[in-house]
Amino acid sequence: MKLNNLKKIGFTAILLLSCFSAFGQRYLTREGKIKFYSHAPMEDITAHNNKVLSIIDIDKGQVAVDMLIKAFEFEKKLMQEHFNENYMESDEFPKATFKGSFEVPQGLKQMTAGSYEVAVTGDITIHGVTKPLAQNITLKVEDKSITTHFVFNVKVKDHDIKIPNLVVKNIAEEIEVTADFVFKPFER
Amino acid sequence: MQKRRLILSLIFIIGIVAGYFVYQKFLSTSPGMAKQKAVAEVTAIDVYAAFEADESAANQQYLNQVIQVSGSIAGVERPADANPVITLETTGFGLVKCTLEPGWDEAQLQSLSTGDQITLKGECIGLLLDLLINNAIIIQP
């Protein structure tokens, strides 16, 4: 089944999967949720992306996240356009990605129900700039799914995203990112 | 006297130009999807297959472009905090997911069912496992 599926997967997915063993236990979500929140003196801005792709391999302890910048939805269309055109330059840098690894607790390997805290380290790429990221996350195993929720901060400056002085009071220097993923066994 | 009038009218003109510039740069939004022209008319099956076969070649052709896509409805999703998504069947591993532009017709959306044929127009924003289309509007039915 897996071989047959692999043949059908697009180029991106192959790239994304290339770091995973062919026999690993892989879990996937294509409806991962990422929310970001910017708190600044002039205004608070929130945006949602409900179409985040993520794959986790609980044999090898690897995780990959892939999202399209233009899939972020804002309350105001104008904000969304500025975000894409002026700050993220999403025509040029359409994706944000994360690739990381972690040590797999024995219970998780066997998919025993429970919560497992793991320390993930890897590289996050936003706006074409890659930075290391380390994050402790809790993976909750229930039935045949793995659920996780975590929050981390991204500094706008770290990723070479330029905010004009005119709107410097409207956009936070540090953006709070919230992720919610429900991974299911890897199949269509 | 005349000099003063000249200066005043100059300031007035500069004001209008500056106002227009600020509007264009900071306040205007791009025209709605209905006013944009599609660069290609494709089926969901064909466009997905093109991305699956060679993503970078397909990106060259379709990424950030407005396209018109026809296909069979695989599902209609109504996320709580986001715009509705109409997914179209493909013969590949993923689907074509069309996120609607705000201002959709609720009654029309309710009337759609799985398996119906539909044509949408929207901006192609790229491939993950699924091919994503943004700001889509329903052309047919």
Interface residues (C-beta under 8 A of the other chain):
Chain A: N5 K8 I9 G10 F11 T12 A13 L28 R30 H48 N50 K51 V52 L53 D66 M67 L68 K70 A71 E73 K77 L78 E81 H82 S90 D91 P94 K95 R188
Chain B: F26 L27 T29 S30 F51 E52 D54 E55 S56 L63 N64 P79 D81 A82 N83 V85 G92 F93 G94 K97 T99 P102 E123 I125 G126 L127 L128 L129 D130 L132 N134
